[in-house]
Amino acid sequence: MIKPINATMPGKSGTDAYISPMLDIDGVSVHSLAERFGTPLFVVSEKQLRRNIRMAKRAFSTRLPKVVFAWSYKTNYLDAVCRAFHQEGSWAEVVSGFEYDKALSNGVPGDHIVFNGPSKNREDLEKALKNSSLIHIDNLDELYMLVELAGELQCRPQVAVRVNLNAGTLPVWDRFGFNLENGQALDAVSKIMSFGCMDLRGLHCHIGTFILSSKAYGIAAQKLADFACDIRRLFGVAVEYIDMGGGFASKNTLKASYLVGADICPSMDDYAEEIADAFHKAPFGKGEFPALLLETGRALVDDAGFLIASVLTNKRSAQGGRYTVMDAGVNLLFTSFWYNHKISPAQLYSQHFENTTLYGPLCMNIDVVREQVSLPLLNKGDLLVVHNVGAYNMTQWMQFITLRPNIVMIEENGGTKLIREAEKFDDVTRLERL
Ligand SMILES: Cc1ncc(COP(=O)(O)O)c(C=O)c1O
């Protein structure tokens, strides 16, 4: 395929500095949102969320007979976001007892909850067993605990083995699950078979996150498919599904990247083509073609999230460079540690641009949202929109120095709803004991 690269070519003075102002989000004025809900303010576009999951489903289900998306709760577990994905048919993928309870409270049936994670405790596992959830085993202690619980609760755990493998990307994530290449994964499967008290329903792997190579998924899918065929041959069990985890890149720009993220990020079709191709080439038995499960997180939600912030002040560095301070910092934008988030002013401006260091409001030197960004002149009170913040910010944010802000959703029908209230003094102090 030939793909257009939309980034402007650098000239002798660097890349084109022009950026367009962002006056509205899905037709709702940024200034009116800030007036109504204050700043900083997270805004989630329901339209974009749904567009993303529908496109992703189309890319995979046109290539494979059975595809299930399980929404990765840790990526964004706001109920409004999770429920939109569940309404689109997504199951839930959780990694803790807390996330498990959230999925249940969002009405997800137990057998549509995929329970991953390296730290499931006895209580979590009991709950998952009682609800017939799919438990993805991370380590042998968990496997033995399941054997014990199967006896105590008189049930058959429905399990998958989490596998780690070398898909050609670095670093190889070998911390979670059982290694395929050195035989740990086969050892785990044979233990499951010899205990005989569980049903091995699937295989799982999550090769990493923000994987810019779609080819890596082809390699991982082929290795898992071959492993599934080995299990069938050795133990007579055909796994029902292969879960390829998450990790597809979003359109954000990594700090180390030369080209903008939107230009180098593979499309859903690229990822789907690689995985489907590997599945179709595998020698699965007749009627035994496994379902594909996906736990895609950031690629489905990142570009549906925006953060509106107000300029607090402009100042000059000791060398004369421009510093702009806004009211949202790394406390709300955890991802600004590794992304150069796109920033748009939310009002019209003159053509004078200047390289600026964009700071957050914290009394902490590392509170830098962009080390260098070309911005027009901005006055105190002007608004900025930070793009692609839908993944891992509304879950990894910190209550540090200031309180967490409001989150609104712009609904598909154009309405605006507050989906999480800003924290108040009491929300934080309520838990303290003197
Ligand atoms: C097991 C598992 N599945 C899915 C995801 C979602 O990953 P991503 O947001 O990169 O798609 C993660 C995130 O790290 C994960 O650990």
The ligand as an ORCA input file, in Angstrom:
! r2SCAN-3c Opt
* xyz 0 1
  C      -3.275     -7.435     29.687
  C      -3.526     -6.152     28.983
  N      -4.472     -6.098     28.032
  C      -4.761     -4.949     27.389
  C      -4.080     -3.774     27.666
  C      -4.412     -2.538     26.889
  O      -3.306     -2.121     26.171
  P      -3.349     -0.922     25.127
  O      -3.966      0.252     25.809
  O      -1.921     -0.693     24.792
  O      -4.168     -1.372     23.966
  C      -3.076     -3.786     28.640
  C      -2.329     -2.567     28.948
  O      -1.175     -2.545     29.285
  C      -2.800     -5.001     29.317
  O      -1.838     -5.071     30.271
*
